[in-house]
Amino acid sequence: MGKKQQFAVIGLGRFGGSVCKELVSLGNEVLAIDTDEQKVNDYANIATHAVVADTTDEKVLKSLGIRNFENVIIAIGDNIQASILTTLLIKEIGVKNVYVKAKNNYHHKVLEKIGADKVVHPETDMGRRIAQQMSDENVIDYIELSDEYSIVELIASAKLEGRSLVELNIRARFGITILAVKKADDINISPMPEYEISRGDLLIVIGHNDDIKRFEAQVM
């Protein structure tokens, strides 16, 4: 799904670990970072690179080449001070997209003030959903129904302009179903086969994850 990207994930607890695994499974390169050597060892064979590092040290961040990453996920657990300082340093270094896990509303407000691009309050299974959205520019939202099936919101590309659902024959070719199409504020539930897609339409599809990936690769 989408083009291969480079991510750095800082903090390999439940949420950071979940994001790391999902980003790797989506074909991205991932640098995994934690201060805990055991956690880093656990991800040595999962992430592209895994290192023990203190990300509150600007020299350490520069030596890791953090400025070369477009996307950094800061998933530091209980240490709010380390989370805030790491966010501040990484934004100062010039990283374009910095996603930060917040512990509470106070933490959230501080992160926004110092320039975090997106602040998340993860639930136990949110890592995969957030990874999908970050990794794929076509994906607007992602709802995991099970390990294998999902509902995904995709933006129709120029390749789909003017093509009808019957012409695309999506269910027969890919085994997925278009539940609805959203255009501006108008939502079309169970669109007719004759419906012609426009570039920028929001397609809400349900299906097996592999089939959705295949649909994106071949059609989007």
C-alpha positions as CSV (number, residue, x, y, z in Angstrom):
1,M,0.0,0.0,0.0
2,G,1.5,3.4,-1.0
3,K,5.1,4.1,-1.6
4,K,7.9,2.9,0.6
5,Q,8.8,5.5,3.3
6,Q,11.3,5.9,6.1
7,F,10.1,6.1,9.7
8,A,11.8,6.5,13.1
9,V,9.8,5.1,16.0
10,I,11.0,6.3,19.4
11,G,9.7,4.2,22.4
12,L,9.1,0.5,21.9
13,G,6.3,-0.1,24.4
14,R,2.9,-1.6,23.5
15,F,1.9,1.3,21.2
16,G,5.3,2.1,19.7
17,G,6.0,-1.6,19.1
18,S,2.6,-2.0,17.4
19,V,3.3,0.9,15.1
20,C,6.8,-0.4,14.3
21,K,5.5,-3.9,13.4
22,E,2.7,-2.5,11.2
23,L,4.9,0.0,9.4
24,V,7.4,-2.8,8.6
25,S,4.6,-5.1,7.4
26,L,3.5,-2.3,5.1
27,G,6.9,-2.4,3.4
28,N,8.5,0.7,5.0
29,E,12.0,1.1,6.4
30,V,11.9,1.7,10.2
31,L,14.5,2.8,12.7
32,A,13.4,1.6,16.1
33,I,14.8,3.5,19.1
34,D,14.5,3.0,22.9
35,T,16.6,3.6,26.0
36,D,15.9,0.0,27.1
37,E,18.4,-2.5,25.6
38,Q,16.1,-5.5,26.0
39,K,13.3,-3.8,24.0
40,V,15.7,-2.8,21.3
41,N,16.9,-6.5,21.2
42,D,13.3,-7.6,20.8
43,Y,12.9,-5.4,17.7
44,A,16.4,-6.1,16.2
45,N,14.9,-8.6,13.8
46,I,11.7,-6.7,13.1
47,A,12.8,-3.2,12.4
48,T,15.2,-2.2,9.6
49,H,17.5,-0.9,12.3
50,A,17.2,-0.9,16.1
51,V,19.3,1.2,18.4
52,V,19.7,2.0,22.1
53,A,19.7,5.8,22.4
54,D,18.7,8.7,24.6
55,T,16.6,11.0,22.3
56,T,16.7,13.9,24.8
57,D,20.3,14.4,23.7
58,E,20.5,16.6,20.6
59,K,24.0,15.2,19.6
60,V,22.6,11.7,19.8
61,L,19.7,12.6,17.5
62,K,22.0,14.2,15.0
63,S,24.3,11.2,15.0
64,L,21.3,9.0,14.2
65,G,20.5,11.1,11.2
66,I,17.0,11.9,12.4
67,R,16.9,15.0,10.1
68,N,16.8,12.5,7.1
69,F,13.5,11.1,8.2
70,E,10.3,12.6,7.0
71,N,8.2,10.8,9.6
72,V,9.0,10.4,13.3
73,I,6.7,8.7,15.8
74,I,7.4,9.5,19.5
75,A,5.8,6.8,21.6
76,I,7.7,7.4,24.9
77,G,5.6,5.9,27.7
78,D,5.5,7.4,31.2
79,N,8.3,9.9,31.0
80,I,6.4,13.1,29.9
81,Q,9.5,15.2,30.2
82,A,11.5,13.0,27.9
83,S,8.6,13.0,25.4
84,I,8.4,16.8,25.4
85,L,12.1,17.3,25.1
86,T,12.4,14.8,22.3
87,T,9.6,16.4,20.4
88,L,11.1,19.8,20.8
89,L,14.5,18.7,19.6
90,I,13.2,16.8,16.6
91,K,11.0,19.7,15.4
92,E,14.1,22.0,15.8
93,I,16.2,19.6,13.7
94,G,13.6,20.1,11.0
95,V,11.7,16.8,10.7
96,K,8.5,17.3,8.6
97,N,6.0,15.0,10.3
98,V,6.2,14.4,14.0
99,Y,3.5,12.2,15.6
100,V,3.5,12.0,19.4
101,K,1.7,9.8,21.9
102,A,0.1,11.9,24.7
103,K,-0.4,10.6,28.2
104,N,-3.1,13.1,29.2
105,N,-4.7,16.4,28.1
106,Y,-2.0,18.5,29.8
107,H,0.7,16.6,27.8
108,H,-1.4,17.0,24.6
109,K,-1.6,20.8,25.0
110,V,2.2,21.1,25.6
111,L,3.0,18.9,22.6
112,E,0.8,21.1,20.3
113,K,2.4,24.3,21.6
114,I,5.9,23.0,20.8
115,G,5.0,22.0,17.3
116,A,4.0,18.3,17.2
117,D,2.2,17.7,13.9
118,K,-0.2,15.1,15.2
119,V,-0.9,14.2,18.8
120,V,-2.5,10.8,19.4
121,H,-4.1,9.1,22.5
122,P,-3.7,5.5,21.6
123,E,-6.1,2.8,22.7
124,T,-4.7,-0.8,22.9
125,D,-5.2,-1.6,19.2
126,M,-4.7,1.9,17.7
127,G,-1.1,1.4,16.6
128,R,-2.0,-0.5,13.5
129,R,-4.7,2.0,12.5
130,I,-2.4,5.0,12.9
131,A,0.4,3.2,11.1
132,Q,-1.9,2.5,8.1
133,Q,-2.8,6.2,7.9
134,M,0.8,7.4,8.1
135,S,2.1,4.9,5.7
136,D,-0.4,5.3,2.8
137,E,-1.3,8.7,1.4
138,N,-4.5,7.2,-0.1
139,V,-5.8,6.0,3.2
140,I,-8.0,8.5,5.2
141,D,-9.2,6.2,7.9
142,Y,-8.8,2.5,8.7
143,I,-11.0,0.4,11.0
144,E,-9.7,-3.0,11.8
145,L,-12.5,-5.6,12.0
146,S,-10.3,-8.5,12.7
147,D,-6.7,-9.5,12.0
148,E,-7.6,-10.1,8.3
149,Y,-10.6,-7.8,7.5
150,S,-10.9,-4.0,7.6
151,I,-12.9,-1.1,6.5
152,V,-10.8,1.5,4.7
153,E,-11.5,5.0,3.4
154,L,-9.5,5.6,0.2
155,I,-9.2,8.7,-2.0
156,A,-10.0,8.0,-5.6
157,S,-7.0,8.9,-7.9
158,A,-7.0,10.5,-11.3
159,K,-6.8,6.9,-12.8
160,L,-10.4,6.3,-11.7
161,E,-11.9,9.6,-13.1
162,G,-15.1,8.8,-15.1
163,R,-15.0,5.1,-14.6
164,S,-18.1,3.4,-13.4
165,L,-18.4,0.7,-10.7
166,V,-19.8,-1.8,-13.2
167,E,-16.8,-1.2,-15.5
168,L,-14.3,-1.6,-12.7
169,N,-16.1,-4.8,-11.5
170,I,-14.4,-4.5,-8.1
171,R,-16.2,-7.2,-6.2
172,A,-15.5,-9.9,-8.9
173,R,-11.9,-8.8,-9.5
174,F,-10.8,-8.1,-6.0
175,G,-13.4,-9.6,-3.6
176,I,-14.0,-6.3,-1.9
177,T,-17.2,-4.2,-1.6
178,I,-17.7,-0.5,-1.9
179,L,-20.0,0.4,1.0
180,A,-20.4,4.0,0.1
181,V,-18.9,6.9,-1.8
182,K,-18.5,10.4,-0.3
183,K,-18.3,13.5,-2.4
184,A,-17.9,16.8,-0.5
185,D,-20.7,16.7,2.1
186,D,-22.8,14.2,0.1
187,I,-22.6,10.4,1.0
188,N,-23.9,7.8,-1.4
189,I,-24.6,4.5,0.5
190,S,-24.5,1.3,-1.6
191,P,-23.9,3.2,-4.9
192,M,-25.5,1.9,-8.1
193,P,-23.3,0.0,-10.6
194,E,-23.6,2.9,-13.0
195,Y,-22.1,5.4,-10.6
196,E,-19.1,7.1,-12.2
197,I,-16.2,7.8,-9.9
198,S,-14.6,11.3,-9.8
199,R,-11.0,12.1,-8.7
200,G,-11.1,12.9,-5.0
201,D,-14.2,10.8,-4.2
202,L,-13.8,9.1,-0.8
203,L,-14.4,5.3,-1.4
204,I,-15.4,3.4,1.8
205,V,-14.4,-0.2,1.1
206,I,-14.6,-3.4,3.2
207,G,-12.7,-6.6,2.6
208,H,-9.7,-8.8,3.3
209,N,-6.6,-6.8,3.9
210,D,-4.7,-8.5,1.1
211,D,-7.6,-7.8,-1.4
212,I,-7.7,-4.2,-0.4
213,K,-3.9,-3.9,-0.9
214,R,-4.3,-5.6,-4.3
215,F,-7.1,-3.2,-5.3
216,E,-4.9,-0.2,-4.3
217,A,-1.8,-1.5,-6.2
218,Q,-3.7,-2.2,-9.4
219,V,-6.5,0.4,-9.5
220,M,-5.6,3.3,-7.3
